[in-house]
Amino acid sequence: MKKIITLCLFVFALFLGTQSAVAQNSNLEVKKKTNTIVNAKAAKETKALRKIVGFEKVQMDDVYEVIREYTYHTYLIENPDLTQGKEPKKIATVNEELDNNMKSVLTEEQFKRFKNYHNN
């Protein structure tokens, strides 16, 4: 009888462990999908900005990182179900961070062109 109870408890514990593993895999897939979408949008936006703003190839990685961060936060704002209970940043805060980060990466003339592009 003790063996049967022990076996049942073991199977029950195994069942619970499997359920949490499935949930973790689901979250991992959502994060991968989100990162793929964000990276694609950021790459496309960086290429467009390079043509319009005219920044150097050296600046491209920095601009990409700034745009990627901006795209990530705006994606979370547009898809609040992905935040898992965390409050996403406000759009005004995200825009302000974008401006500050771009200002530190671009020259003054490039930043003016960026602002003209971004505001339209």
C-alpha positions in Angstrom: 0.0 0.0 0.0 2.8 2.4 0.8 4.4 1.7 -2.5 1.2 2.6 -4.3 0.8 5.8 -2.4 4.4 6.7 -3.1 4.0 5.9 -6.7 0.9 8.1 -6.9 2.7 11.0 -5.3 5.6 10.6 -7.6 3.3 10.6 -10.7 1.5 13.7 -9.3 4.7 15.5 -8.7 5.9 14.6 -12.2 2.6 15.9 -13.7 3.0 19.2 -11.9 6.5 19.6 -13.1 5.5 19.0 -16.7 2.8 21.6 -16.5 5.2 24.3 -15.4 7.7 23.3 -18.1 5.0 23.7 -20.8 4.2 27.1 -19.5 7.8 28.2 -19.5 8.2 26.9 -23.1 5.2 29.0 -24.1 6.7 32.1 -22.6 10.0 31.4 -24.3 8.2 31.1 -27.7 6.4 34.4 -27.2 9.7 36.2 -26.3 11.4 34.7 -29.4 8.5 35.8 -31.6 8.5 39.3 -30.0 12.3 39.7 -30.5 12.0 38.5 -34.1 9.4 41.1 -34.9 11.2 43.9 -33.0 14.5 43.1 -34.6 13.0 43.1 -38.1 11.2 46.4 -37.6 14.3 48.0 -36.0 16.5 46.8 -38.9 14.1 48.2 -41.5 13.8 51.5 -39.6 17.5 51.8 -39.3 18.0 51.4 -43.0 15.3 54.0 -43.8 16.9 56.4 -41.3 20.3 55.9 -42.8 19.0 57.1 -46.2 17.1 60.0 -44.7 19.4 61.2 -41.9 22.7 60.2 -43.6 24.6 58.9 -40.6 27.9 57.1 -41.0 28.3 53.3 -41.0 30.1 53.7 -37.6 26.9 55.1 -36.1 24.7 52.4 -37.6 25.0 50.0 -34.7 24.3 52.6 -32.1 21.3 53.9 -34.0 20.0 50.3 -34.4 20.2 49.7 -30.7 18.3 52.9 -29.9 15.7 52.1 -32.5 15.4 48.5 -31.3 14.8 49.6 -27.7 12.2 52.2 -28.9 10.5 49.5 -31.1 10.5 47.0 -28.3 8.8 49.4 -25.9 6.2 50.6 -28.5 5.5 47.0 -29.3 4.8 46.3 -25.7 2.5 49.3 -25.5 0.6 48.1 -28.6 0.4 44.6 -27.2 -0.3 44.9 -23.5 -1.0 41.2 -23.1 2.7 40.5 -23.6 3.7 42.5 -20.5 2.5 39.8 -18.1 1.1 42.1 -15.5 3.9 44.7 -15.7 2.9 48.2 -16.6 4.5 49.2 -20.0 6.3 52.5 -20.3 4.1 55.4 -21.4 4.5 56.5 -25.0 5.7 60.0 -24.0 8.5 58.5 -21.9 9.5 56.2 -24.7 9.6 59.1 -27.2 11.6 61.2 -24.8 14.1 58.4 -24.3 14.3 58.0 -28.1 15.1 61.6 -28.5 17.7 61.7 -25.8 19.4 58.6 -27.1 19.4 59.7 -30.7 20.7 63.1 -29.6 23.7 61.4 -28.0 24.4 59.2 -31.1 23.8 61.7 -34.0 25.3 65.0 -34.8 23.2 68.1 -34.5 22.4 68.3 -38.2 21.5 64.6 -38.3 19.3 64.9 -35.3 17.4 67.7 -36.9 16.8 65.5 -40.0 15.8 62.7 -37.7 13.3 64.9 -35.8 11.7 66.0 -39.1 11.4 62.4 -40.2 10.1 61.1 -36.9 7.5 63.8 -36.4 6.0 63.2 -39.8 
